[in-house]
Amino acid sequence: MKGWCLPVLLWGLTVWAAPPGMPVCEPPRHSAPEVERPFSEEDQRALDALIRAELAREPHVGLAVGVLRGPQRWVGAYGLRDAARGLPATTRTTWRMASITKSFTAVAVMQLVERGLIDLDADIHTLVPAWPEKRWPVTVRQLLGHLGGVTNYGRFGPSHDTGPLDTEGAVALVSGYDLEAEPGTRFIYSTWAYNLLGAAIEGVSGQSYGEYLREHVFGPAGMEHARLDDRRTRDEHHAAGYRLRDGQRVPSKVIDVSGRFAGGGTRASIEDLLAFGGALLDYRLVSRESTGRMQTPMSTRDGHLTDYGMGFATYPLHGHYVVAHSGAQPETSTLLLLLPGEDVAIALASNVEGQAASLRRVALGIIELLLEDGGPRLSARLQTSVDAVVNEGLGRIYGYGLAYHHWASRGPGTLPGTGGLPEAFEQVTKLLDATAIAKSPNATLERIRSAHEPREDWLFVRVGAQMARTLEEALGPERLRGYSSRGALAFFNDYLTVCESKGCPEPFRFNEALRADLRRFTTGSHRPPAH
């Protein structure tokens, strides 16, 4: 029979062999990543200059940065890992990962889901008996998305030192607290919720959380120096931590993070963190399907997006689909940012607390440097408050549509929504009608700001993604990527020009009133001055 073959059976370490000449079905393999190569010297100089400019803005101690774009790779370390001893930061330096640990935990959970050992909709009490039954059941899926109503640290703050705790002790910290909301109704970010997931990993795998990560996450990703952050076993390469007080650096408060083990209890080097990002982009830790599920934003029961999937924040940025997690604890600030639609990973770690804004500036600068060189951005010429509402809608259609198109066509995502496209374009045309907006601007603005959400059947996502698909088919992928820098006006104007030449059906061309608004916004438009 054509296509028929015998499977390879594994019994312990013995491999059953098919008879000679019999075709054998081999298990599917992940495709090997491309051979890594450095960025061009010009890009490396530009990356280095960008980092040094940020370091010059305000006091820093140590900083490490890693960047992947396809097979290209760059890693840099700056400043000191230990100021008191004058020890430099290097690519071998290990840093507290803080809440990026949640991403490691989410990957581990999804691996066990793929193996059939965890059901995403199982009540966590059935997997972690030490967690007592509450007023409502809490599912694994809800815990992954911070929708379980579980408190975050209870009466303690994030700098509270619980002292050394094992899994039982960490679960006991949260067990006595009532749920803060009915699961599914509110996004409540919770480190302790992830401790419950860590306990579930141990229960179904038969391994400790740290052992499981080393064997199934850190090892396969090539994270050679990643470990649980036990202060007693740190080596000389670990970064000493600092905070800024009145503009001066002082040592961080000494705390033990074992009490937040699966929500914020690991350490790793910048090489490790970048390797984790690369393994996610290459689907080497979980399947493409599972990766897509993790990167899909979850929503509350009433259809409000949380901008968080399973173990990762998710949101559009200048038409890029961003998957990210940050970390903040005594001794550290961290950020991992992925652009799965463009095969980019950015990893950052600092041994100074409270550096979230600085790390974000660096990440945005890297994105602009590497991906946003498509030409000048047009700034809309707005005359009235109604114009501002219309322009807000244009920006959201462009931003969400372009991001989701990249994510679904080049990454692991799937476009959401169920409605028909002609009807969706007609809804957008009515929603952005200036005459109607003038009658009720505040109510219209509120709806525009939610028109990308499930409660509106992802209206702006579906329309914007169709526009992006039309532009890519007509102008090519390079031109499409350029809209991240050129902006919403260029996106809309080029789309309407393409639609005119292709003869798009009328609903897909919006209406003459909106087209007139676009022409008026564009006339006299300019690129804003650089800051």
C-alpha positions as CSV (number, residue, x, y, z in Angstrom):
1,M,0.0,0.0,0.0
2,K,1.4,3.4,-1.0
3,G,2.6,5.4,2.0
4,W,2.4,2.4,4.4
5,C,5.2,1.9,6.9
6,L,6.0,0.3,10.2
7,P,6.6,2.5,13.3
8,V,9.8,2.3,15.3
9,L,9.0,1.1,18.8
10,L,11.0,1.9,21.8
11,W,11.0,-0.5,24.7
12,G,13.2,0.9,27.4
13,L,16.6,1.3,25.6
14,T,15.9,-1.4,23.0
15,V,14.9,-0.3,19.5
16,W,12.8,-2.8,17.5
17,A,14.1,-3.0,14.0
18,A,11.9,-3.5,10.9
19,P,12.8,-6.4,8.6
20,P,15.2,-5.6,5.8
21,G,13.6,-3.6,3.0
22,M,10.5,-2.7,5.1
23,P,9.9,1.1,5.1
24,V,9.9,2.7,8.6
25,C,8.0,5.7,9.9
26,E,10.5,7.9,11.6
27,P,9.3,10.2,14.4
28,P,8.9,13.9,13.3
29,R,12.0,16.1,14.0
30,H,12.2,19.8,14.6
31,S,14.1,21.3,11.7
32,A,17.6,22.4,12.8
33,P,18.0,26.2,13.2
34,E,20.2,27.9,10.6
35,V,23.9,28.2,11.3
36,E,24.4,31.3,13.4
37,R,26.5,34.2,12.1
38,P,27.3,37.6,13.4
39,F,25.6,40.8,12.5
40,S,27.4,43.0,10.0
41,E,30.1,45.2,11.5
42,E,28.0,48.2,10.8
43,D,25.0,46.8,12.7
44,Q,27.3,45.7,15.6
45,R,28.7,49.3,15.9
46,A,25.2,50.7,15.8
47,L,24.0,48.3,18.5
48,D,27.0,49.1,20.7
49,A,26.4,52.8,20.3
50,L,22.7,52.4,21.1
51,I,23.6,50.6,24.4
52,R,26.3,53.1,25.4
53,A,23.9,56.0,24.7
54,E,21.4,54.5,27.1
55,L,24.1,53.8,29.8
56,A,25.0,57.5,29.6
57,R,21.5,58.6,30.5
58,E,21.5,57.6,34.1
59,P,23.6,55.6,36.7
60,H,24.0,52.0,35.9
61,V,26.2,49.2,37.2
62,G,26.1,46.1,34.9
63,L,24.1,45.4,31.8
64,A,24.0,42.5,29.3
65,V,22.2,42.5,25.9
66,G,21.6,39.7,23.4
67,V,20.0,40.0,19.9
68,L,18.9,37.3,17.4
69,R,17.5,38.1,14.0
70,G,17.1,34.8,12.0
71,P,20.6,33.3,12.0
72,Q,22.3,36.5,13.0
73,R,23.4,36.9,16.6
74,W,25.0,39.5,18.8
75,V,25.7,39.6,22.6
76,G,27.3,42.3,24.6
77,A,28.1,42.9,28.3
78,Y,28.8,46.3,29.9
79,G,29.8,47.7,33.2
80,L,30.4,45.7,36.4
81,R,28.8,42.6,37.8
82,D,30.3,43.5,41.2
83,A,31.2,47.1,41.8
84,A,32.8,46.5,45.2
85,R,35.3,44.1,43.8
86,G,35.6,45.8,40.4
87,L,34.5,42.7,38.5
88,P,33.3,43.3,34.9
89,A,30.0,42.0,33.6
90,T,30.6,39.3,30.9
91,T,28.4,37.1,28.7
92,R,29.0,34.4,31.3
93,T,27.6,36.5,34.2
94,T,24.4,35.1,35.6
95,W,21.6,37.4,36.7
96,R,18.4,36.8,38.6
97,M,15.7,36.2,36.0
98,A,12.9,37.2,38.3
99,S,9.5,36.9,36.6
100,I,10.9,35.6,33.3
101,T,10.8,32.4,35.3
102,K,7.1,32.3,34.6
103,S,7.9,31.8,30.9
104,F,10.1,28.8,31.8
105,T,7.2,27.4,33.9
106,A,4.6,28.0,31.2
107,V,6.8,26.1,28.7
108,A,7.2,23.2,31.1
109,V,3.4,23.1,31.6
110,M,2.7,23.0,27.9
111,Q,5.2,20.2,27.4
112,L,3.3,18.2,29.9
113,V,0.0,19.1,28.2
114,E,1.5,17.8,24.9
115,R,2.4,14.6,26.7
116,G,-1.1,14.2,28.0
117,L,-0.1,14.5,31.6
118,I,-1.8,17.9,32.3
119,D,-5.2,19.1,31.1
120,L,-5.4,22.8,30.7
121,D,-8.9,22.9,32.0
122,A,-8.2,20.7,35.1
123,D,-8.9,22.1,38.5
124,I,-5.5,22.8,40.0
125,H,-6.7,21.1,43.3
126,T,-6.7,17.8,41.5
127,L,-3.0,18.2,40.6
128,V,-1.9,19.9,43.8
129,P,-3.9,18.5,46.7
130,A,-2.2,20.8,49.1
131,W,-4.1,23.7,47.5
132,P,-7.5,23.5,49.3
133,E,-10.7,23.7,47.5
134,K,-11.9,27.3,47.1
135,R,-15.2,29.0,46.4
136,W,-14.7,28.4,42.7
137,P,-12.4,25.9,40.9
138,V,-9.3,27.3,39.3
139,T,-8.0,25.8,36.1
140,V,-4.4,25.4,34.9
141,R,-5.3,27.6,31.9
142,Q,-6.6,30.4,34.1
143,L,-3.4,30.2,36.2
144,L,-1.2,30.4,33.1
145,G,-3.1,33.6,32.1
146,H,-3.3,35.2,35.6
147,L,-7.1,34.8,35.4
148,G,-7.4,32.5,38.4
149,G,-8.1,35.1,41.0
150,V,-5.1,34.0,43.0
151,T,-3.5,36.7,45.2
152,N,-0.1,38.1,44.4
153,Y,2.1,37.8,47.5
154,G,-0.9,38.3,49.8
155,R,0.0,40.8,52.6
156,F,3.7,40.6,51.6
157,G,5.4,42.8,49.1
158,P,7.7,41.6,46.3
159,S,10.8,42.4,48.4
160,H,9.6,40.2,51.3
161,D,12.2,37.5,52.3
162,T,10.5,34.3,53.3
163,G,13.7,32.5,53.9
164,P,14.5,29.1,52.3
165,L,11.3,27.2,51.4
166,D,10.6,24.0,49.6
167,T,7.6,23.5,47.3
168,E,5.3,22.5,50.2
169,G,6.2,25.7,52.0
170,A,5.8,27.9,48.9
171,V,2.3,26.4,48.3
172,A,1.4,27.0,52.0
173,L,2.1,30.7,51.6
174,V,-0.8,31.1,49.2
175,S,-3.1,28.3,50.4
176,G,-4.7,30.3,53.2
177,Y,-5.8,33.2,51.0
178,D,-9.3,33.4,49.5
179,L,-9.5,34.1,45.8
180,E,-9.6,37.8,45.0
181,A,-12.1,37.4,42.2
182,E,-14.1,34.7,40.5
183,P,-11.7,32.9,38.0
184,G,-12.1,34.3,34.5
185,T,-13.4,37.7,35.5
186,R,-10.3,39.7,36.3
187,F,-6.6,39.7,35.3
188,I,-4.7,39.6,38.6
189,Y,-0.9,39.1,38.0
190,S,0.3,36.5,40.5
191,T,3.7,35.0,41.2
192,W,2.1,32.7,43.7
193,A,-0.3,31.4,41.0
194,Y,2.7,30.2,39.2
195,N,4.0,28.4,42.3
196,L,0.9,26.2,42.0
197,L,1.9,25.4,38.4
198,G,5.4,24.5,39.6
199,A,3.9,22.2,42.2
200,A,1.7,20.6,39.4
201,I,4.8,20.1,37.3
202,E,6.5,18.2,40.1
203,G,3.4,16.1,40.8
204,V,2.8,14.8,37.3
205,S,6.5,14.5,36.2
206,G,7.9,12.9,39.4
207,Q,10.8,15.3,39.3
208,S,11.6,18.4,41.3
209,Y,10.8,21.7,39.5
210,G,14.5,22.5,39.1
211,E,15.3,19.0,37.8
212,Y,12.5,19.2,35.3
213,L,13.7,22.5,34.0
214,R,17.3,21.3,33.6
215,E,16.2,18.2,31.7
216,H,13.4,19.5,29.6
217,V,13.8,23.3,29.2
218,F,17.3,24.5,30.0
219,G,19.1,21.5,28.4
220,P,17.2,21.3,25.1
221,A,17.4,25.1,24.8
222,G,21.2,25.1,25.4
223,M,20.9,27.1,28.6
224,E,24.2,25.9,30.1
225,H,24.3,28.1,33.2
226,A,20.6,28.4,34.0
227,R,19.6,27.2,37.5
228,L,17.3,27.8,40.4
229,D,18.5,30.9,42.2
230,D,19.8,29.4,45.4
231,R,22.1,32.0,47.1
232,R,24.0,29.2,48.8
233,T,25.1,27.7,45.4
234,R,25.9,30.8,43.4
235,D,29.3,30.9,41.8
236,E,31.7,33.8,41.3
237,H,30.0,34.7,38.0
238,H,26.7,35.8,39.6
239,A,26.0,39.6,39.5
240,A,25.8,41.5,42.8
241,G,22.6,43.5,43.0
242,Y,22.1,47.2,43.4
243,R,19.4,49.8,43.7
244,L,19.5,53.6,43.2
245,R,18.7,55.8,46.1
246,D,18.9,59.6,45.7
247,G,20.9,59.0,42.5
248,Q,23.4,56.9,44.3
249,R,23.8,53.1,44.0
250,V,23.5,51.0,47.2
251,P,23.5,47.2,47.6
252,S,20.2,45.5,47.1
253,K,18.2,44.0,50.0
254,V,19.2,40.4,50.5
255,I,16.3,38.1,50.0
256,D,15.7,34.4,49.4
257,V,13.5,33.8,46.3
258,S,12.8,30.0,46.9
259,G,9.4,31.0,48.1
260,R,8.5,32.2,44.6
261,F,10.3,29.3,42.8
262,A,8.2,28.8,39.7
263,G,7.1,32.4,39.5
264,G,10.4,34.1,40.0
265,G,13.1,31.8,41.3
266,T,15.7,31.2,38.6
267,R,19.0,32.7,37.4
268,A,20.7,32.6,34.0
269,S,23.3,34.3,31.8
270,I,22.4,36.5,28.9
271,E,23.6,33.7,26.6
272,D,21.1,31.4,28.3
273,L,18.2,33.9,28.0
274,L,18.9,34.5,24.4
275,A,19.1,30.7,23.7
276,F,15.7,30.3,25.4
277,G,14.3,33.0,23.0
278,G,15.8,31.2,20.0
279,A,14.4,27.8,21.1
280,L,11.0,29.3,21.3
281,L,11.2,30.9,17.8
282,D,12.4,27.5,16.4
283,Y,9.7,25.5,18.2
284,R,12.4,23.3,19.9
285,L,10.7,23.3,23.3
286,V,7.0,23.0,22.4
287,S,5.2,22.5,19.1
288,R,4.3,25.3,16.8
289,E,0.6,24.8,17.8
290,S,1.4,25.0,21.5
291,T,3.6,28.0,20.9
292,G,0.7,29.7,19.1
293,R,-1.6,29.0,22.0
294,M,0.9,30.5,24.5
295,Q,1.2,33.6,22.4
296,T,-2.5,34.2,21.9
297,P,-3.8,36.8,24.3
298,M,-6.4,35.6,26.7
299,S,-9.6,37.5,27.6
300,T,-11.9,37.9,30.6
301,R,-15.3,36.2,30.5
302,D,-16.9,39.4,29.1
303,G,-14.5,39.6,26.2
304,H,-11.8,42.1,27.4
305,L,-8.3,41.2,26.2
306,T,-5.7,40.9,29.0
307,D,-2.7,41.4,26.7
308,Y,-1.2,38.2,28.2
309,G,-1.2,34.7,26.9
310,M,0.3,31.7,28.7
311,G,3.5,32.9,30.3
312,F,4.0,35.9,28.1
313,A,2.6,39.3,27.5
314,T,1.4,39.8,24.0
315,Y,0.6,43.2,22.2
316,P,1.2,45.0,19.0
317,L,3.9,47.6,18.6
318,H,4.3,49.7,15.5
319,G,2.8,46.8,13.5
320,H,5.0,44.2,15.2
321,Y,3.5,41.3,17.2
322,V,5.3,41.4,20.5
323,V,5.6,38.4,22.8
324,A,7.5,39.4,26.0
325,H,8.1,39.1,29.7
326,S,9.9,41.3,32.1
327,G,11.3,40.6,35.5
328,A,11.8,42.9,38.6
329,Q,13.2,41.8,42.0
330,P,15.8,43.0,44.4
331,E,19.2,42.6,42.6
332,T,17.8,42.6,39.0
333,S,15.8,44.0,36.1
334,T,15.3,41.7,33.1
335,L,13.4,41.6,29.8
336,L,12.9,39.0,27.1
337,L,11.2,40.3,23.9
338,L,10.3,38.2,20.9
339,L,8.9,39.2,17.5
340,P,7.8,35.8,16.2
341,G,6.6,37.2,12.9
342,E,10.0,38.6,12.2
343,D,12.2,35.9,13.8
344,V,13.7,38.3,16.3
345,A,14.6,37.8,20.0
346,I,16.0,40.5,22.3
347,A,17.3,39.6,25.8
348,L,18.4,42.1,28.5
349,A,19.5,41.9,32.1
350,S,20.7,44.4,34.6
351,N,21.9,44.1,38.2
352,V,20.2,47.4,39.1
353,E,16.6,47.4,40.3
354,G,13.8,49.5,38.7
355,Q,15.3,49.5,35.2
356,A,12.1,48.5,33.3
357,A,11.9,51.8,31.4
358,S,15.6,51.7,30.5
359,L,15.4,48.1,29.2
360,R,12.3,48.9,27.2
361,R,14.1,51.9,25.6
362,V,17.0,49.7,24.6
363,A,14.6,47.0,23.2
364,L,12.6,49.6,21.2
365,G,15.9,51.1,19.9
366,I,17.0,47.7,18.7
367,I,13.7,47.1,16.9
368,E,13.9,50.5,15.2
369,L,17.5,50.0,14.3
370,L,17.1,46.5,12.8
371,L,13.5,46.5,11.4
372,E,12.2,50.0,10.9
373,D,14.0,51.6,8.0
374,G,11.1,51.7,5.5
375,G,11.0,55.5,5.0
376,P,9.6,58.6,6.8
377,R,6.5,58.3,9.0
378,L,3.6,60.5,8.0
379,S,2.0,62.5,10.8
380,A,-1.7,63.2,10.3
381,R,-2.8,66.8,9.9
382,L,-5.8,66.9,12.4
383,Q,-8.1,69.9,12.6
384,T,-10.8,68.8,15.1
385,S,-11.4,66.5,18.0
386,V,-13.5,64.3,15.7
387,D,-10.4,64.0,13.4
388,A,-8.5,62.8,16.4
389,V,-11.1,60.0,17.0
390,V,-11.0,58.9,13.4
391,N,-7.2,58.9,13.5
392,E,-7.2,56.8,16.6
393,G,-9.2,54.2,14.7
394,L,-6.9,54.3,11.7
395,G,-3.9,53.8,14.0
396,R,-5.5,50.8,15.7
397,I,-6.6,49.1,12.5
398,Y,-3.1,49.5,11.1
399,G,-1.3,48.5,14.3
400,Y,-3.3,45.4,15.2
401,G,-3.9,44.3,11.6
402,L,-0.2,44.5,10.5
403,A,1.0,42.8,13.7
404,Y,-1.5,39.9,13.6
405,H,-0.8,39.4,9.9
406,H,2.9,39.0,10.5
407,W,2.2,36.7,13.5
408,A,-0.3,34.5,11.6
409,S,1.6,34.4,8.2
410,R,5.2,34.0,9.5
411,G,4.8,33.0,13.1
412,P,2.7,30.4,15.0
413,G,-0.4,32.5,15.2
414,T,-4.0,32.1,13.8
415,L,-6.1,35.1,12.9
416,P,-9.1,35.3,15.2
417,G,-12.7,36.1,14.5
418,T,-15.7,34.5,12.9
419,G,-17.6,37.2,11.0
420,G,-17.5,37.9,7.2
421,L,-15.0,40.4,5.9
422,P,-17.4,42.5,3.8
423,E,-19.5,43.1,6.8
424,A,-16.5,43.9,8.9
425,F,-15.3,46.6,6.5
426,E,-18.8,48.0,6.5
427,Q,-18.8,48.1,10.3
428,V,-15.5,49.9,10.4
429,T,-16.7,52.4,7.8
430,K,-19.7,53.3,10.0
431,L,-17.6,53.4,13.2
432,L,-15.2,55.9,11.6
433,D,-17.9,58.1,10.1
434,A,-17.1,61.7,11.2
435,T,-20.7,62.8,11.2
436,A,-21.7,60.0,13.6
437,I,-18.7,60.5,15.8
438,A,-19.6,64.2,16.2
439,K,-22.9,63.1,17.8
440,S,-21.3,61.0,20.4
441,P,-17.5,61.3,20.4
442,N,-16.7,59.8,23.8
443,A,-18.9,56.7,23.3
444,T,-17.4,56.2,19.8
445,L,-13.9,56.6,21.1
446,E,-14.5,54.0,23.8
447,R,-15.8,51.5,21.2
448,I,-12.8,52.2,18.9
449,R,-10.5,51.4,21.8
450,S,-12.1,48.0,22.2
451,A,-12.8,47.2,18.6
452,H,-9.8,44.8,18.5
453,E,-11.2,42.7,21.3
454,P,-13.1,39.4,21.3
455,R,-16.3,41.2,22.5
456,E,-16.2,43.0,19.1
457,D,-15.3,39.8,17.2
458,W,-11.7,41.2,16.7
459,L,-13.1,43.7,14.2
460,F,-10.0,45.9,13.8
461,V,-7.7,42.8,13.7
462,R,-9.7,41.2,10.9
463,V,-10.0,44.3,8.8
464,G,-6.4,45.4,9.3
465,A,-5.0,41.9,8.6
466,Q,-7.0,41.8,5.3
467,M,-5.5,45.1,4.3
468,A,-2.0,43.9,5.1
469,R,-2.6,40.7,3.1
470,T,-3.8,42.8,0.1
471,L,-0.7,45.1,0.3
472,E,1.7,42.1,0.6
473,E,0.2,40.4,-2.4
474,A,0.4,43.6,-4.5
475,L,3.6,45.2,-3.3
476,G,5.6,42.3,-1.7
477,P,6.8,41.5,1.8
478,E,9.6,44.1,1.9
479,R,7.2,46.9,1.2
480,L,4.8,45.5,3.8
481,R,7.6,45.5,6.5
482,G,8.2,49.1,5.8
483,Y,4.9,50.2,7.2
484,S,6.2,49.7,10.8
485,S,8.2,52.9,10.3
486,R,6.0,54.6,7.7
487,G,2.9,54.4,9.9
488,A,-0.9,54.3,9.5
489,L,-1.4,57.0,6.9
490,A,1.0,55.3,4.5
491,F,-0.6,52.0,5.2
492,F,-4.2,53.2,4.4
493,N,-3.2,55.4,1.4
494,D,-1.3,52.6,-0.3
495,Y,-4.0,50.1,0.4
496,L,-6.6,52.4,-1.2
497,T,-4.3,52.9,-4.2
498,V,-3.9,49.1,-4.6
499,C,-7.6,48.6,-4.2
500,E,-8.3,51.1,-6.9
501,S,-5.9,49.4,-9.3
502,K,-7.2,45.9,-8.4
503,G,-10.9,46.8,-8.5
504,C,-11.6,45.7,-4.9
505,P,-15.3,45.3,-4.1
506,E,-16.8,48.5,-2.8
507,P,-17.1,47.5,0.9
508,F,-13.3,46.8,1.0
509,R,-12.7,50.4,-0.2
510,F,-14.5,51.9,2.8
511,N,-16.6,55.0,1.5
512,E,-15.9,58.3,0.0
513,A,-16.3,60.2,3.3
514,L,-13.5,58.2,4.9
515,R,-11.4,58.4,1.8
516,A,-11.8,62.2,1.9
517,D,-10.8,62.3,5.5
518,L,-7.6,60.4,4.6
519,R,-6.8,62.8,1.8
520,R,-7.3,65.7,4.2
521,F,-5.2,64.1,6.9
522,T,-2.4,63.5,4.4
523,T,-2.3,66.9,2.8
524,G,0.4,68.9,4.6
525,S,1.3,65.9,6.7
526,H,4.9,65.8,7.9
527,R,7.4,63.7,9.8
528,P,7.6,64.7,13.4
529,P,10.9,66.1,14.6
530,A,13.4,63.7,16.2
531,H,13.8,63.8,20.0
